[in-house]
């Protein structure tokens, strides 16, 4: 059996040799590092080639990393841009809807201004109007055709006064209240208006048909001279309506006249003008003797009896 002291001595020798080799390698590494540091400080350009080689060797790895970073950034930016674009599109669509509403309101306001300007031009004509009012209602289910006016006795409105719009005659006042009036429209079956063709003196009567149109009956029967598209205006006969006010346009020729389309549609009319009766003084003067005769009849009998005595 070998003594234990001999085994311990060989093991220690190997450990000592390994330790010595480690110190030697560390010393050589430190010396080499110090030498390289001194050379880089003394002549920095000495290692340019090595640095370039190392940079070239690491370039592919750097490109892959850069591409990965750019790709990931573009991916997240695309997602963020998608949501951002979606929100912006929603805002733009909302702005477009609002702009369309504003445009519709502006067009409606422009049309209203045009109607009001037309009414003002009509009011500034030769005939001084009684008042300007609005059509506040009309009959829809009844066979009769009436409209209601936002002006009455307090505004100077009287029965029989013509009601016109910028497009022509609407009707005439039938009944008058304190603040409102009832208007007999031209399309009512009881409405009869003396008219003539605008281009000559072909006279006729425009009668309401209760269906939104007028029947134009010629006074002088014979060869019918009417054609589609002819315009009829008030003739002034009877002294109620001012002559020259537009009434209807011929849409169908018949044996005794024509069927006409009303030019001033009450359903599309808002503001109207109430005009005085054209020959109101003449009509009243003609009615006055009749009224006075009727009133004086009972009182005149005693005078007549005395005369006989």
Buried (B, 14 or more C-beta within 10 A) or exposed (E): EEEEEEEEEEEEEEEEEEEEEEEEEEEEEEEEEEEEEEEEEEEEEEBEEEEEEEEEEEEEEEEEEEEEEEEEEEEEEEEEEEEEEEEEEEEEEEEEEEEEEEEEEEEEEEEEEEBBEBBEEBBEEEBEBBBBBEBEEBBEEEEEBBBBBBBBEEBBBBEBBBBBBBBBBBBBBBEBBEEBBBBBBBBBBEBBBBBBBBEEEBBBBBBBBBEBBBBBBBEEEEEBEBEEEBBBBBBBBBBBBBEEBBBBBBBEBBEEBBBBEBBBBBEEBEBBBBBBBBBBEEBEEEEEEEEEEEEEEEEEEEEEEEEEE
